[in-house]
């Protein structure tokens, strides 16, 4: 039972942590680009409902 409670200082290798950080940054950048294009296209229609829904969806990509 005490084996489960021990704190493992190196749960993940450093390379894995770096690759996770890089892929997270790439995903966030792609989400920002997607949000820009979604809102731009929705704005060009002039429909408030489309603008709001596309903005909410685009922001949810960043979460």
C-alpha positions as CSV (number, residue, x, y, z in Angstrom):
1,X,0.0,0.0,0.0
2,X,2.8,2.4,0.8
3,X,4.2,1.9,-2.8
4,X,1.1,3.6,-4.2
5,X,1.5,6.6,-1.9
6,X,5.2,7.3,-2.8
7,X,5.8,10.4,-4.9
8,X,7.5,9.6,-8.1
9,X,9.6,12.6,-9.0
10,X,10.1,11.7,-12.6
11,X,6.7,10.4,-13.7
12,X,7.3,11.3,-17.3
13,X,10.6,11.6,-19.2
14,X,11.7,15.2,-20.1
15,X,11.5,14.4,-23.8
16,X,7.9,13.4,-23.4
17,X,7.1,16.6,-21.5
18,X,8.7,18.7,-24.1
19,X,6.8,17.0,-26.9
20,X,3.6,17.5,-25.0
21,X,4.3,21.2,-24.6
22,X,5.1,21.5,-28.3
23,X,2.0,19.8,-29.5
24,X,-0.1,21.8,-27.1
25,X,1.3,25.1,-28.5
26,X,0.8,23.9,-32.1
27,X,-2.8,23.0,-31.2
28,X,-3.5,26.3,-29.6
29,X,-2.0,28.2,-32.7
30,X,-4.2,26.1,-35.0
31,X,-7.3,26.8,-32.9
32,X,-6.5,30.6,-33.0
33,X,-6.2,30.4,-36.8
34,X,-9.5,28.4,-37.0
35,X,-11.2,31.0,-34.7
36,X,-10.1,33.8,-37.0
37,X,-11.4,32.1,-40.1
38,X,-14.7,31.1,-38.5
39,X,-15.4,34.6,-37.2
40,X,-14.3,36.2,-40.4
41,X,-16.7,34.0,-42.5
42,X,-19.5,34.4,-40.1
43,X,-19.1,38.2,-40.0
44,X,-19.2,38.3,-43.8
45,X,-22.7,36.9,-43.7
46,X,-23.9,39.6,-41.3
47,X,-26.1,37.1,-39.4
48,X,-25.7,37.7,-35.7
49,X,-26.6,34.1,-34.8
50,X,-23.8,32.7,-37.0
51,X,-21.3,35.2,-35.6
52,X,-22.1,34.3,-32.0
53,X,-22.2,30.5,-32.6
54,X,-19.0,30.5,-34.5
55,X,-17.3,32.6,-31.9
56,X,-18.4,30.3,-29.1
57,X,-17.3,27.2,-31.0
58,X,-14.0,28.8,-31.9
59,X,-13.3,29.8,-28.3
60,X,-14.2,26.3,-27.2
61,X,-11.4,25.0,-29.4
62,X,-8.9,26.9,-27.1
63,X,-10.2,25.3,-23.9
